[in-house]
Structures are given as C-alpha cells and as structure tokens.
Amino acid sequence: MAGGASPQKAILYALAANSGIAVAKTAAAMATGSTSMVAEAIHSYADSGNQLLLLLGLHRSKRPPDREHPLGYGKVTYFWSFVVALLLFSIGGLFSLYEGWHKLHGAEPIQSLWIAVLVLLFSMALEVVSLRGCLAEVARERGGRSLWRWVNESRSAELVVVFGEDLAALLGLSAALVFVVLAALTGNPVWDAAGSMVIGGLLVMIALFVAVRIKALLIGRSADPGIVAAIEREIQADPAILELLNALTVQVGPQLMLAAKLRMSPDLSIDEACEAINNLEMHLKQSIPEIGWCFMEPDLRD
C-alpha cells in the first residue's frame, strides 16, 4: 500500500469503536424511547457488520494468483467495499428515513434525556478516536494532497469506505444530539423523528458518494497519478530508452499492472535490447513495489 498505509489497522479501529457504541446506543434507545437513538443504534450495528465484511475482503484479496485468476484476487476488496456502501445506503440510510417518517405520525416524548446525551457524547468520543486512527493511515498514503483530492484519487477502497463511515457516524451523532435535546427542551417529539430522517439523509448521501468512488475501481482504474508519474520518470531516465511511447496502468487491489511501449536506442542489438528491458523491469519493481506485473514492448510507434 502506498506510503505504508494499513487499511486493516483503520478497519480494526472502526470495528472496536462501533461495537462499543452499538451496545451503548441500544441501551440508551431502550431507556429513552428516542427514535434518533434507534436510528443511531442500527447505524452502528450496520457499521460493525460492514467492518467485518471489509476484513473478509482484505483476507480474500491475499490469495495467490491461479489459472482462473492470473492477476490474483486483489479486486475482491473492491467488491466487498461496494457491498458495504450498499448496506450503508439501505440498512443505515433508508431504514433511518423510514423510522423517522413512521414516528412523525406517532412520536412519543423523550424519557431520561441525560442518558441519551451521555451515550451520544461517549459515542462521539469513540468515533473521534476511530476517525483519528483512520486519518493517520490516510496521511501515510495521501502525501501532500488535500483530503478532498485524496478521496477522489485514492485507489485504497477500504480506507475510503472507513473514512466515509467514520465521517457519517460523527455527523450523525452530532445531528442526533441536537435533535434529541430539541425534542426534550420543547416537549415536541417531532424533533426526534426529524433527527432520524436527517441522519438517514446523511447516510444515504455519503453511501452514494462512496459507491461512486468504488465503482470506478470495479470498472478498472489506472494507478495513482503520483505513481504513474514516478513510473514515467524511471523509464525516461533509462539510457537504453529513446522514448516512452505509451504506458498503461491498471490498479488491481494493492498492486498494479504496467504495460508500456518503448522506442529503444538503435545502437542496441536484439539481445542487448532484451537485456535492457529485463533490467528496466527489475528496477521498476524494486523502486516502485506497488508494481505486481510489468510488460514492456519495444516498438517504433504507438
């Protein structure tokens, strides 16, 4: 993974936080009767299940290449990340919207406000810890890029999903806190139902955004722009290469495939050109460890 980032570490941070939060929210929802708390509890259980799916995807992606899958199983992580986005959209978002709409027509007053507030503050603290852990791993990968640019360019599906989940959770908790307090202070339980719908809307928007990012990887996306630039520099610096005619990269999980057309120096014999290409491939794999497969073709034109 670029920059030594560890998606597994970020996932484990999120799993530990969401498991504890889910239990706390369930107890608070039962004690207060808050619809916003019910939506938040469901959200946390869904997130915990999502992290288990991401861990499954990471584990399956490490299977070695075989006859049926010569490029390995790296793209398995994209599949499970897309499934997680769908679950966040359906179980988290749509259910919260439904629950809020349903309660608008039969809402009940909030009981034991202090329990709800304490649990929400506790949950926010855990989510902040989880988000900080995720951002620490993101920082290893994004280099000097802005966070927004990294989200749009990253090829690490798991980190994008965990970041999206953590952000959605923190925003949802903040919304739940505001609407639960409003419902208790005004004595109008409609605020609580509205809070559930706002949380659902947030989850739906973030789930759709994450799904679009993962879809690009499922279809087939080039390597990170920084890595592509590094590959081009390494090739053009080789004295045996007169010109890099074309270079194609495809991200396959944590690794990438590189195919390039090269115009070789005319002074080289066939054997010397082959040896130069072999040396270039070895050098590229050593200097850019993300390269898993490398195919070089000498040619006169693209």
N, C-alpha and C positions, 0 to 999 in steps of 0.2 A: 504494500500500500504506500502511496506517495507520501514522502516525508515521515514515514514510520507511524502513521496514524493507525489506531487499533479500533475498528468498529466494534469488536467483541467487548472491549472494555466499556465503551459508551452504552452498549446494549445492556450489560450487566448493571451499570449504574441505574439505568432507567427501570429495569426489572425490579431491583431491590426497592427503589423508591415507590413505584406504582403498586407493588404488592402490599406494602405497609399502608399506603394511602387508601387503597381499596377497602381494606378492613376497617380503617378509621371512619371513612365516609359512610360505610354501611351502617355502622353503629350510630353515627350521627343522624342518618336519614330515618332510622327506626325511632330514635329518641325525639326528633323534632317534627317529623312528618313533612319535611321540606321536599318539594318537587325538584328544586335545583340540586339538592344533595343527592337525590335518587339518580338524576342525570349524571352528576359527577361520579358517583359510585360506579355506575355502569361504564362510564368512560374509562375509569381506572382499571376495572376488570378487563375491559377490551384491550387496553394498552398492555397489560401484563401478558395476555394471550398473544398479542402482536409481537412482543419481545421474544417470546418462546419460538414463534414462527421464524423470526429473523435469525435466531441462534441455530435453528434447524437448517435454514438456508445456508448459513456460513459453514456448517458441518458438512452438508451435502456437496457444497461447491469445491471442497478439497479432494474429492475423489479423483484419482488419476485418469488421464485420457485412455480411451479404449477404442476398439474397432468402430463402434457405432458413434462415438463422440470423440473424434481425433483432436479436437481443441479443448477437451476436458469438460468440466461441469461448472465453470465459473459463472455462467449466466443464470444458474439456479437461484443465485441471490437476487437477481432482478425479478424473477417470478414471484418469490415469496415477499419481496418488498412491495410489489404491485398488489398482491393479495392483502397485505397489511393496510395499504391505502384504501382498498375497497371495504375492509372491515371497519376502518376508522370512519369512513363515509356512512356506512349502513348502520352498524351496531352503535357507534358513538353518535354520529350526527343526526341521522334520520330518526332514531329512537328518541333522542332528546327533544327533537322538534315535535314528534308525536306526543310524547309525555307532557310537554308544555301546553300544547293545544288542547289535549284532553283535560288537563287540570284547570284551564281557563274557565271551563263550564262547571267545575265542581271543586274549586280550590278550598283548602282548609287553612285556618290560621297557623302560623309558625309557633311551635312549642319549644321551650328551652333554647332561646336564642344563643345564650352563652356557649352551649355545647357546639352548635353549628359554627360559631365564629372561631372557637378554639381549634376545632378539627380543620377548618379551612386554613387557618394560619399555620398549623402544623403541616398540612399538606403542601402549602406554598413553600415552606422552608425545605421540605424534602425535594420538591420539584426544582428549586433553585440549585440545590446540591447536584441533582441529576443533570440539569442544563449546564452547569459549570463543568461537570465531567465531560459532557458531550462537546462543549466548546473547546475544551483543552485538546481533545482529539482532532477536532476540526482545524484548530490553529496549526497543528502539525502538517496538515495537508494543504491548507489554502495559501500559505506563504504570505506574500504582501497583498493579496487580493482582498477586496472588501467582502463582507459576509454575503451580501446580495449577489455579487459576482460569483462567489464560490458556489452558492446554491444552484445557480444556473449552469455552471460549468462542471461541477463535480461529477465524477464517474463512480463515486462511492455511494451506492444506493442505500446501504444500511445507515450510514451516517446522516444522509439527507432525511430518511424516514424518522430516525430517532430525534433529530433536531426538530423536525416538524411536529412530532408527537409532544416533545417537551414544551415547545412554544405554545402549542394548542392547549396543553394542560395548564400552563401558567396563566394564560389569558382566560381560560375557562374558570379557573379558581378565582381569579380576580373578579370576573363577572358574577360568579355565584355569591361571593362575599358581599358585593354591592347590593344585589337584588334581595338576598336574604335579609340583610339589615333594613333595606327599604320596606320589605314586607312586614317586618316586626315593628318598625317605628310607626308606620302609617296604619297598621292593623288591616291592611288590604293584601290578601294572599295572591291577588292577581300579579303583583310584582314578582312573586316567587315563580309562578308559571311563566311569566315573561323571561325570567332569568334562564329557565330551562331552554326556552326557544332561542335565546341569544347564544347560549353555549352550543346548542345544536348547529346554529348557523356558522359559528366559528369553526367547528369541527368539519363541517361539510366543505367550507372554503379551503381550509388547509389540506384536507384529504384530496380534493380535486387538484390543487397545486402540486402536491407530492406525486399524484398519479401521472400527471403530465410529464414531470421530470423523469419518472421511472419508465414511462412509455418510450421515451427517446432511447433509453438504454436497451430495452427489449427489442426494438426495431433494429438497432445496430448503430452505435455512435463511435466517432473517432476518439483517439486518445485525448487526454487533457492538453489544451493548447500549449502549455509550458513544456510538456514532454515532447510534443510534436516539434516545437522549435529547437529543443535540445537535440533531437534525432537529426534534424536537417543540418544543424551546425556540425555535428560529428561527421556526417557523411561528406559535407562540403570541405571539411578540413583535411580529408584524406588525400594525400598527393597522387594516388593512383586514379582518383576520380576527377574527370574533367568537368562533369556537370551532373547534378541531380535532376533527372528529367521529371520524375514524379515519385511521390511517396504516399502510400495509403496506410492508415492505421485503423484497427477495429478493436474496441475495448471488449475484453472477454472476462468479466469478473475483475479480479485484482490484477490480471495480466492483460497484455495486448498483443495483437498480431501486426507485424510490419511487413509490407511488401513495397519494394522500390525498384524503379528503373534507373539505370546508371549509364552514363556515357563514359567509357573508360579511356585512359590515355592510349593513343595509337602506338606508342613505343613498346607496349607490353605484348608479350606472346600470349597465346591462349592459356598455357599453363600458369604464366605469371598473373594473368588477369583473374583466373580461378583462385589462385592463392591469395591475391589481394582481396577478393570478395570474402573468402573464408576468414581472413584476418579481420576485415571490417565487421563481419557478423559477430565474431567473438568479442571484439572491442565494444560494440554497441551493447551487447548483453551484459558485459561487465560494468560499463559506465551507466547504463540505464536498466536496472534489474527488473523493471516492470515488463520488459520485452520478453515474452514467452516463446514466440515463434517469429522467425526472421527469414524472409525470402527476397533475394537480390537477383535482378535480371539485367545483364549487360545489354545495351541496345544503342541505336544511333538516333532514334527519335521516340517521342512519347506516342 
